[in-house]
Amino acid sequence: MNRPEFDPRSLNPQIPPVEDADVERRSQADGLRDQAAACRRLASAARTRSGMTSLEALGDHFDEQARKIDPSSQRR
């Protein structure tokens, strides 16, 4: 079932429109954070300490890149 996405501006028209670039930036940041989470899941199953450390470092790298692209979308 495809439902249209809710637009909060319909309730409050004073909210400025969201720029396409903002949406794209958030999407890219979310993708990087998803990759970071995947790296951390893989790290928990790593067979060696160096493999675990490398995957955790890669996850940190993806998170840092996401922070640089869109700091306002940082997950908690």
N, CA, C and O atoms as a GROMACS GRO file, in nm:
protein
  304
    1MET      N    1   0.084  -0.118   0.000
    1MET     CA    2   0.000   0.000   0.000
    1MET      C    3   0.088   0.124   0.000
    1MET      O    4   0.163   0.146   0.095
    2ASN      N    5   0.081   0.202  -0.103
    2ASN     CA    6   0.160   0.324  -0.113
    2ASN      C    7   0.079   0.441  -0.062
    2ASN      O    8  -0.021   0.481  -0.122
    3ARG      N    9   0.124   0.495   0.050
    3ARG     CA   10   0.057   0.612   0.106
    3ARG      C   11   0.147   0.733   0.085
    3ARG      O   12   0.269   0.722   0.097
    4PRO      N   13   0.089   0.847   0.054
    4PRO     CA   14   0.173   0.966   0.036
    4PRO      C   15   0.239   1.004   0.167
    4PRO      O   16   0.182   0.986   0.275
    5GLU      N   17   0.359   1.057   0.157
    5GLU     CA   18   0.431   1.100   0.276
    5GLU      C   19   0.364   1.224   0.334
    5GLU      O   20   0.325   1.315   0.261
    6PHE      N   21   0.353   1.228   0.466
    6PHE     CA   22   0.290   1.341   0.533
    6PHE      C   23   0.379   1.464   0.521
    6PHE      O   24   0.500   1.457   0.542
    7ASP      N   25   0.318   1.577   0.487
    7ASP     CA   26   0.391   1.703   0.476
    7ASP      C   27   0.346   1.794   0.590
    7ASP      O   28   0.233   1.843   0.588
    8PRO      N   29   0.433   1.820   0.690
    8PRO     CA   30   0.394   1.902   0.804
    8PRO      C   31   0.356   2.045   0.765
    8PRO      O   32   0.290   2.114   0.842
    9ARG      N   33   0.398   2.089   0.646
    9ARG     CA   34   0.363   2.224   0.604
    9ARG      C   35   0.214   2.238   0.578
    9ARG      O   36   0.161   2.349   0.577
   10SER      N   37   0.145   2.125   0.557
   10SER     CA   38   0.000   2.132   0.536
   10SER      C   39  -0.071   2.180   0.662
   10SER      O   40  -0.179   2.240   0.653
   11LEU      N   41  -0.013   2.155   0.779
   11LEU     CA   42  -0.071   2.201   0.905
   11LEU      C   43  -0.020   2.339   0.945
   11LEU      O   44  -0.091   2.415   1.011
   12ASN      N   45   0.101   2.370   0.904
   12ASN     CA   46   0.162   2.497   0.942
   12ASN      C   47   0.232   2.555   0.819
   12ASN      O   48   0.351   2.530   0.799
   13PRO      N   49   0.162   2.632   0.738
   13PRO     CA   50   0.221   2.680   0.612
   13PRO      C   51   0.337   2.779   0.633
   13PRO      O   52   0.404   2.813   0.536
   14GLN      N   53   0.362   2.824   0.755
   14GLN     CA   54   0.472   2.917   0.779
   14GLN      C   55   0.608   2.846   0.779
   14GLN      O   56   0.712   2.911   0.773
   15ILE      N   57   0.606   2.714   0.787
   15ILE     CA   58   0.732   2.639   0.785
   15ILE      C   59   0.795   2.654   0.647
   15ILE      O   60   0.729   2.630   0.546
   16PRO      N   61   0.922   2.694   0.642
   16PRO     CA   62   0.985   2.710   0.510
   16PRO      C   63   0.996   2.576   0.439
   16PRO      O   64   1.008   2.472   0.504
   17PRO      N   65   0.990   2.576   0.306
   17PRO     CA   66   1.000   2.450   0.232
   17PRO      C   67   1.136   2.384   0.250
   17PRO      O   68   1.238   2.451   0.265
   18VAL      N   69   1.136   2.253   0.248
   18VAL     CA   70   1.260   2.177   0.259
   18VAL      C   71   1.325   2.174   0.122
   18VAL      O   72   1.262   2.138   0.022
   19GLU      N   73   1.450   2.210   0.119
   19GLU     CA   74   1.524   2.211  -0.007
   19GLU      C   75   1.559   2.068  -0.048
   19GLU      O   76   1.584   1.982   0.037
   20ASP      N   77   1.560   2.043  -0.176
   20ASP     CA   78   1.597   1.911  -0.226
   20ASP      C   79   1.738   1.873  -0.182
   20ASP      O   80   1.764   1.756  -0.154
   21ALA      N   81   1.827   1.971  -0.177
   21ALA     CA   82   1.964   1.943  -0.134
   21ALA      C   83   1.968   1.895   0.010
   21ALA      O   84   2.048   1.808   0.045
   22ASP      N   85   1.881   1.951   0.096
   22ASP     CA   86   1.874   1.907   0.235
   22ASP      C   87   1.829   1.762   0.244
   22ASP      O   88   1.884   1.684   0.321
   23VAL      N   89   1.730   1.728   0.165
   23VAL     CA   90   1.679   1.591   0.164
   23VAL      C   91   1.787   1.495   0.116
   23VAL      O   92   1.805   1.388   0.173
   24GLU      N   93   1.858   1.534   0.011
   24GLU     CA   94   1.964   1.449  -0.043
   24GLU      C   95   2.077   1.432   0.058
   24GLU      O   96   2.130   1.322   0.076
   25ARG      N   97   2.114   1.540   0.125
   25ARG     CA   98   2.220   1.535   0.225
   25ARG      C   99   2.181   1.443   0.341
   25ARG      O  100   2.262   1.363   0.387
   26ARG      N  101   2.057   1.455   0.387
   26ARG     CA  102   2.009   1.367   0.495
   26ARG      C  103   2.009   1.222   0.451
   26ARG      O  104   2.045   1.133   0.528
   27SER      N  105   1.969   1.199   0.329
   27SER     CA  106   1.966   1.063   0.276
   27SER      C  107   2.106   1.003   0.270
   27SER      O  108   2.127   0.887   0.305
   28GLN      N  109   2.202   1.082   0.224
   28GLN     CA  110   2.340   1.034   0.218
   28GLN      C  111   2.394   1.005   0.359
   28GLN      O  112   2.460   0.904   0.380
   29ALA      N  113   2.364   1.094   0.453
   29ALA     CA  114   2.410   1.074   0.591
   29ALA      C  115   2.348   0.948   0.650
   29ALA      O  116   2.416   0.871   0.718
   30ASP      N  117   2.220   0.926   0.624
   30ASP     CA  118   2.154   0.805   0.674
   30ASP      C  119   2.217   0.680   0.614
   30ASP      O  120   2.234   0.580   0.684
   31GLY      N  121   2.251   0.685   0.486
   31GLY     CA  122   2.316   0.572   0.421
   31GLY      C  123   2.451   0.541   0.484
   31GLY      O  124   2.485   0.424   0.506
   32LEU      N  125   2.527   0.645   0.514
   32LEU     CA  126   2.657   0.624   0.578
   32LEU      C  127   2.641   0.568   0.718
   32LEU      O  128   2.719   0.482   0.761
   33ARG      N  129   2.541   0.614   0.789
   33ARG     CA  130   2.517   0.562   0.925
   33ARG      C  131   2.471   0.416   0.920
   33ARG      O  132   2.503   0.337   1.009
   34ASP      N  133   2.396   0.382   0.817
   34ASP     CA  134   2.356   0.241   0.800
   34ASP      C  135   2.479   0.155   0.774
   34ASP      O  136   2.490   0.043   0.825
   35GLN      N  137   2.573   0.207   0.694
   35GLN     CA  138   2.696   0.133   0.668
   35GLN      C  139   2.778   0.119   0.796
   35GLN      O  140   2.837   0.014   0.821
   36ALA      N  141   2.780   0.223   0.878
   36ALA     CA  142   2.853   0.217   1.005
   36ALA      C  143   2.793   0.110   1.095
   36ALA      O  144   2.866   0.033   1.158
   37ALA      N  145   2.661   0.104   1.100
   37ALA     CA  146   2.595   0.003   1.183
   37ALA      C  147   2.625  -0.138   1.132
   37ALA      O  148   2.646  -0.230   1.211
   38ALA      N  149   2.628  -0.154   1.000
   38ALA     CA  150   2.659  -0.285   0.943
   38ALA      C  151   2.802  -0.326   0.978
   38ALA      O  152   2.827  -0.443   1.009
   39CYS      N  153   2.894  -0.232   0.973
   39CYS     CA  154   3.033  -0.262   1.010
   39CYS      C  155   3.042  -0.307   1.156
   39CYS      O  156   3.115  -0.400   1.188
   40ARG      N  157   2.967  -0.241   1.242
   40ARG     CA  158   2.970  -0.278   1.384
   40ARG      C  159   2.907  -0.415   1.408
   40ARG      O  160   2.952  -0.490   1.495
   41ARG      N  161   2.802  -0.447   1.332
   41ARG     CA  162   2.745  -0.582   1.344
   41ARG      C  163   2.845  -0.687   1.299
   41ARG      O  164   2.860  -0.791   1.363
   42LEU      N  165   2.915  -0.659   1.188
   42LEU     CA  166   3.017  -0.752   1.140
   42LEU      C  167   3.133  -0.762   1.239
   42LEU      O  168   3.190  -0.870   1.257
   43ALA      N  169   3.168  -0.652   1.303
   43ALA     CA  170   3.278  -0.653   1.400
   43ALA      C  171   3.248  -0.747   1.515
   43ALA      O  172   3.338  -0.813   1.567
   44SER      N  173   3.122  -0.754   1.556
   44SER     CA  174   3.088  -0.842   1.668
   44SER      C  175   3.104  -0.990   1.632
   44SER      O  176   3.114  -1.075   1.721
   45ALA      N  177   3.106  -1.020   1.502
   45ALA     CA  178   3.122  -1.158   1.458
   45ALA      C  179   3.262  -1.186   1.401
   45ALA      O  180   3.287  -1.294   1.348
   46ALA      N  181   3.351  -1.088   1.411
   46ALA     CA  182   3.485  -1.104   1.354
   46ALA      C  183   3.559  -1.217   1.424
   46ALA      O  184   3.541  -1.241   1.544
   47ARG      N  185   3.643  -1.286   1.349
   47ARG     CA  186   3.718  -1.400   1.404
   47ARG      C  187   3.848  -1.358   1.471
   47ARG      O  188   3.902  -1.431   1.555
   48THR      N  189   3.899  -1.241   1.436
   48THR     CA  190   4.025  -1.195   1.495
   48THR      C  191   4.006  -1.058   1.557
   48THR      O  192   3.916  -0.982   1.520
   49ARG      N  193   4.094  -1.028   1.651
   49ARG     CA  194   4.090  -0.896   1.715
   49ARG      C  195   4.119  -0.785   1.615
   49ARG      O  196   4.057  -0.679   1.621
   50SER      N  197   4.211  -0.809   1.524
   50SER     CA  198   4.243  -0.705   1.424
   50SER      C  199   4.126  -0.684   1.329
   50SER      O  200   4.101  -0.571   1.286
   51GLY      N  201   4.054  -0.791   1.295
   51GLY     CA  202   3.936  -0.776   1.211
   51GLY      C  203   3.828  -0.694   1.281
   51GLY      O  204   3.765  -0.608   1.221
   52MET      N  205   3.808  -0.723   1.410
   52MET     CA  206   3.710  -0.650   1.488
   52MET      C  207   3.749  -0.501   1.497
   52MET      O  208   3.665  -0.413   1.479
   53THR      N  209   3.874  -0.476   1.526
   53THR     CA  210   3.922  -0.338   1.538
   53THR      C  211   3.908  -0.262   1.406
   53THR      O  212   3.868  -0.146   1.405
   54SER      N  213   3.942  -0.328   1.297
   54SER     CA  214   3.933  -0.263   1.166
   54SER      C  215   3.788  -0.229   1.129
   54SER      O  216   3.761  -0.121   1.078
   55LEU      N  217   3.697  -0.322   1.155
   55LEU     CA  218   3.557  -0.296   1.124
   55LEU      C  219   3.498  -0.186   1.212
   55LEU      O  220   3.418  -0.105   1.166
   56GLU      N  221   3.537  -0.183   1.339
   56GLU     CA  222   3.491  -0.075   1.427
   56GLU      C  223   3.545   0.059   1.380
   56GLU      O  224   3.474   0.160   1.383
   57ALA      N  225   3.671   0.061   1.338
   57ALA     CA  226   3.730   0.186   1.287
   57ALA      C  227   3.659   0.231   1.160
   57ALA      O  228   3.637   0.350   1.139
   58LEU      N  229   3.624   0.137   1.075
   58LEU     CA  230   3.552   0.171   0.953
   58LEU      C  231   3.413   0.227   0.987
   58LEU      O  232   3.367   0.322   0.923
   59GLY      N  233   3.348   0.170   1.086
   59GLY     CA  234   3.220   0.222   1.132
   59GLY      C  235   3.234   0.364   1.183
   59GLY      O  236   3.150   0.450   1.154
   60ASP      N  237   3.339   0.390   1.260
   60ASP     CA  238   3.365   0.526   1.309
   60ASP      C  239   3.388   0.622   1.193
   60ASP      O  240   3.342   0.737   1.196
   61HIS      N  241   3.459   0.576   1.092
   61HIS     CA  242   3.486   0.659   0.974
   61HIS      C  243   3.355   0.697   0.904
   61HIS      O  244   3.334   0.813   0.868
   62PHE      N  245   3.267   0.599   0.884
   62PHE     CA  246   3.139   0.627   0.819
   62PHE      C  247   3.056   0.725   0.902
   62PHE      O  248   2.993   0.815   0.847
   63ASP      N  249   3.058   0.708   1.034
   63ASP     CA  250   2.984   0.802   1.120
   63ASP      C  251   3.040   0.944   1.108
   63ASP      O  252   2.965   1.041   1.103
   64GLU      N  253   3.171   0.954   1.104
   64GLU     CA  254   3.234   1.086   1.092
   64GLU      C  255   3.199   1.151   0.959
   64GLU      O  256   3.171   1.271   0.953
   65GLN      N  257   3.200   1.073   0.852
   65GLN     CA  258   3.162   1.127   0.722
   65GLN      C  259   3.016   1.173   0.722
   65GLN      O  260   2.984   1.277   0.664
   66ALA      N  261   2.929   1.097   0.786
   66ALA     CA  262   2.788   1.136   0.796
   66ALA      C  263   2.773   1.265   0.875
   66ALA      O  264   2.692   1.351   0.839
   67ARG      N  265   2.851   1.279   0.983
   67ARG     CA  266   2.848   1.402   1.062
   67ARG      C  267   2.889   1.523   0.980
   67ARG      O  268   2.832   1.632   0.993
   68LYS      N  269   2.989   1.505   0.895
   68LYS     CA  270   3.035   1.615   0.811
   68LYS      C  271   2.931   1.653   0.706
   68LYS      O  272   2.913   1.771   0.676
   69ILE      N  273   2.862   1.553   0.650
   69ILE     CA  274   2.761   1.580   0.547
   69ILE      C  275   2.639   1.648   0.606
   69ILE      O  276   2.590   1.747   0.552
   70ASP      N  277   2.590   1.596   0.719
   70ASP     CA  278   2.467   1.651   0.778
   70ASP      C  279   2.468   1.634   0.930
   70ASP      O  280   2.415   1.535   0.981
   71PRO      N  281   2.527   1.729   1.002
   71PRO     CA  282   2.535   1.717   1.147
   71PRO      C  283   2.397   1.718   1.216
   71PRO      O  284   2.383   1.665   1.326
   72SER      N  285   2.297   1.779   1.152
   72SER     CA  286   2.167   1.789   1.217
   72SER      C  287   2.092   1.656   1.220
   72SER      O  288   1.995   1.642   1.295
   73SER      N  289   2.134   1.558   1.140
   73SER     CA  290   2.062   1.431   1.136
   73SER      C  291   2.130   1.323   1.219
   73SER      O  292   2.100   1.204   1.204
   74GLN      N  293   2.220   1.361   1.305
   74GLN     CA  294   2.294   1.265   1.383
   74GLN      C  295   2.201   1.181   1.469
   74GLN      O  296   2.116   1.233   1.541
   75ARG      N  297   2.218   1.051   1.461
   75ARG     CA  298   2.138   0.958   1.543
   75ARG      C  299   2.191   0.954   1.684
   75ARG      O  300   2.309   0.979   1.709
   76ARG      N  301   2.103   0.922   1.772
   76ARG     CA  302   2.145   0.912   1.914
   76ARG      C  303   2.124   0.773   1.963
   76ARG      O  304   2.152   0.744   2.079
   0.00000   0.00000   0.00000
